[in-house]
Amino acid sequence: MSLALLALGAVFVAIAMFNRVPAVLTPSATAPTRQGARLALVPARLTEAGRAAVTTLGGSIAIVAFFLALSGL
């Protein structure tokens, strides 16, 4: 459980640092040569306050994961 929380916290911190989120892009009608959906990083459009909140949330989750690992859960 602590490993999953640590990974979740790292994802939140990475989103705040790079201001990008993964998204599944579907092919458009104008580009018929591409088939299937693809994964791309799109801008998260976070404000400075939003980035601070996401960083705080990710760091808090990582701290909780650390203490859960110390307690043996």
SVG drawing of the C-alpha trace seen along z (x, -y; Angstrom):
<svg xmlns="http://www.w3.org/2000/svg" viewBox="-14 -32 24 36">
<polyline fill="none" stroke="black" stroke-width="0.4" points="0.0,0.0 2.8,-2.4 4.4,-1.7 1.2,-2.6 0.8,-5.8 4.4,-6.7 3.8,-6.3 0.6,-8.3 2.4,-11.1 5.2,-11.0 2.6,-11.4 1.1,-14.4 4.4,-16.1 5.4,-15.3 2.2,-16.9 2.9,-20.0 6.5,-20.2 6.0,-19.8 2.4,-21.2 1.5,-18.4 -1.0,-15.5 -1.3,-12.3 -4.3,-12.2 -5.6,-9.7 -5.9,-11.4 -8.2,-9.8 -7.5,-10.2 -9.3,-13.0 -11.3,-12.8 -8.7,-15.0 -5.8,-12.5 -7.2,-9.1 -3.7,-7.6 -3.3,-7.3 -5.2,-4.4 -6.0,-3.9 -5.7,-6.2 -2.4,-7.4 -1.1,-8.7 0.3,-12.2 1.2,-14.8 -1.1,-17.8 -0.8,-21.1 -2.5,-20.8 -3.2,-24.6 -2.5,-24.9 -2.2,-28.3 0.6,-29.1 -1.8,-28.4 -3.0,-25.2 0.6,-24.0 1.3,-24.7 -1.8,-22.8 -1.0,-19.8 2.6,-19.8 1.4,-20.0 -1.0,-17.1 1.6,-14.9 4.2,-15.6 1.6,-14.9 0.8,-11.6 4.5,-10.7 4.9,-11.6 2.0,-9.4 3.5,-6.5 6.8,-7.0 5.2,-6.7 3.0,-3.8 6.2,-2.0 7.9,-2.7 4.9,-1.3 4.9,1.8 1.6,1.5"/>
</svg>
